[in-house]
Amino acid sequence: MVSFFCVLFSFFFLCSHVSSADTISADFTLSGDQTIFSSGGTFKMGFFQPGTSSNFYIGMWYQQLSKQTVVWVANRDKPVSDKSTSVLKISDGNLVLLEGNNQTPVWSTGLNSSSARQAVLLDDGNLVLRDDSGSVLWQSFDHPGDTWLPGAKIRYDKRTKKSQRLTSWTSIEDPSPGLFSLELDESTAYKILWNGSTEYWSSGPWNNQSKLFDSVPEMRLNYIFNYSFFSNATESYFTYSMYNTQNISRLVMDVSGQIRQSTWLNNNNQWNLFWSQPRQRCQVYSYCGSFGICNDKSLPFCQCPQGFRPKSQKDWDVQDYSAGCVRKTELQCSRGVINQFLPLTNVKLPDNLEVWGITTFTICGSTCLGNCSCMAYAHDESSNRCLMWTKDVLNLRQLEEDYSEGNTLYLRLSASDMPSSSSSGKSNKAMIFGAVLGSLGALALVLLAVIIMLRYCRRKRMRAEKSDGTL
């Protein structure tokens, strides 16, 4: 009889354990090394550390792949330092993450209702919060991170005129929201934004006749993905599925600023890039940050110009170039310290320029030299426009040597950071000499005009005095 009850108890324990393997409830929480699995074994959820980071996050990743690939993070901008004292649980009708002995709230699903009873990890990668009746109160598919899984939707709400966003990680070791995001706009086009505002790629609007986005003709050749677009009076959204459900695929708003669609190759145990936009890294807006130069023909793609260094070498080592470059020697032109200009040839001129006026190259250079706020200048020979940059230089791109539309940007440097001996240094010295000479020439012309005017006024006054004397 004792043996019978032991077997019976073990059976019920096993059944209870299996039934809760994909569920967080009042009877089962996540802490330390505990995990849950989706019913089909595709996804796993628990605490993880990205790369060499010392921070812990609650995340979801593929269970069966040899390379851990995280597809969703709950507390992406609020990591915890100790997973053993942190717990993910159902509390007051919400799924919450609590940290430390004081159980400080870190993250929550944020529902006003208190009817949620369990969180279930589904085999499509969706984490759903349900009440006693099984109704879905909250789901992770409505709160995307950087990954767009098959079956999920990135919506545009026509009532609120707001779109869900797919947002990149800051770096490969930091899942906090980065600078790059993908969203659907009211014209039914997906666009990629830098810093939530500057658009640098668009899919073009959805074409109902051809069943593709106008700027993504590759969709015609597709044989792996089944695409569909839906729009009514309240919302628009795009979704996709796999023709072969045994294949594993994902769309990611990558830290590179590219949207990337990849499929998993079992034979090679790696992700295979299927499609990406923009095609070149340097087409990503401000990919290399302030004063950074992007070059598609070099590795790494980002470099700092002469006289500059990475603002954070640690970030650059993990392919996060967003902080850009900083000067090795700060400018001190207001104190009489000599500054010079480094010519960067055959580049795409950076954004945020200011048109100073129509003038010669020489006067343009001397004007920038005399303005301590001027960080760089360029002269448009076709229109004689003087272009200046009084803020950080952004989106600077090195073009190929045979590219005919390249320009020369003159970047302000402390004289101590200038190349000691090079052709660029010689041309820069000649440019500075010409600029100073031109400035002196302009000043001499002004003084000459003043002298002539004073003499003219003096003669006119003397004539008037003589005239008064004769009368």
C-alpha positions, 0 to 999 in steps of 0.5 A: 500500500505504501509503495502504491501511494509513493508511485501515485504521488510520483505520478501526480508530481510528474504530471504537475511538473509537465503541465507547469513546464511552460507556465508561471503561476502562483505555484511556480515562479522563476528565480536563479537557474530556473526556466520554463519551456514552450510546449513544443520545446522551441523556446526557453525562458529564464535569466540570462547574461548577454556576452561578457556582461555582468547584468542579468535579464529575463529573456526568451531564446531558442531552446534547440539551437547550439547558439543562444539567440535571444528573441525577447527581453522583459527588463531590457533597460533595467537589468538585475545584478543577482539572479538568485535573489530576483524572482519573476512571479504573478503578483496582484494580477500582473507578471512582475520581476522583483529584485533583492532581499527587499523585493524591489519592483524592476519590471511589470506587465502593468495591467490595471486588472487583478484577474491575471492568474498565469503566464504561458510561454507558447511555441511561437515565442509569444508569452501570454498572460491569462485569467481563469477563463483562459482569455489573454490579458497581455502578450509579449507580441504586443511589446516587441523588442528587436526581433520579429518572429513569424506570426507576430505583427508590427501594427499602425493604430489609425485611431491613435496614429501610433505605431509599434516599434521594433527597436535594436539593442544598444550593443550585442551585450546591452539589450537596452533600446538602441538608436535604430527602430522599424515602424509602420506609418500611415502610408502603409510603408515600413521605415527605419528611423535613427533616434526615433526621428530621422528616416533613412530607409523605407519599404515603400507602401504596400501594393495590393495588386502585386502583393509586395512593398514597392521598394522590396521587389525581392518579395516576388522571388520568395519561396520560404516566407508567406507574407500577408498585409491587413488593413481596416478602419482601425489598424494596419499590419504586416505579418509572415509565416513559414511555408515549411514550419520546420524551418526557423527564421526571424527578422531583427532590427540589428545593432548595425541599423539594418533590418535583417531576415535570417534562417537557421542552417542545421548543417552549419549550426549558424544563422544564414542572412537571407535579406537585409536593408539598407544593403550597405552599413554606411547607408545607415544614418550616423552609423559611426556617431559624431565625427566618425567616418564610415567606409564600406570598404574597410573593417571595421566600417567605422574609423576616427579621423586624424586627431580623434579617438573613439569616445568609448573603446569598450563600446567599439569593441562590441560593435557599438559605434553610436557614441562616435569619436572625440578630439584628442586635444580640445580646441582652444581658439578663444585663447589664441591657440593656433588651429588648423584644418585637416582636409578629408577628401572624397567624402559625402558631406555630413548633415546638419550643415549651415550655408554661410553665404556665397563667397570664395574658397579662401574667404570661406576658410578664413571665416571658419577660422575666425569663428570658434564655433565652426567645427568644419567647412566645405566650399561648393565650387559649382555654386560658390556656397560656403558651408559650415558645421557649428555642431558635431559632424554626423553621418560622414561617409568615405566614398570610393576613389572613382566616385565623381561626386565626392567633396572635401571637408576641412575639419578643424583640429588643434595644430598639435594633432595635425599630421607632421609630414604628409601631402594633406598636411602640406595642402592644409598649410597652403590652405591656411596660408591662403586663408590668412592671406585672403583675410588680410587682403580683405581687411586691407581693402576695407581699411583702404575704403575707409581712408578714401571715405575719410579723405573725401569727407575732409575735402568736402568739409574744407570746401564748405568752410571756404565757401562760408568764408567768401560769403 
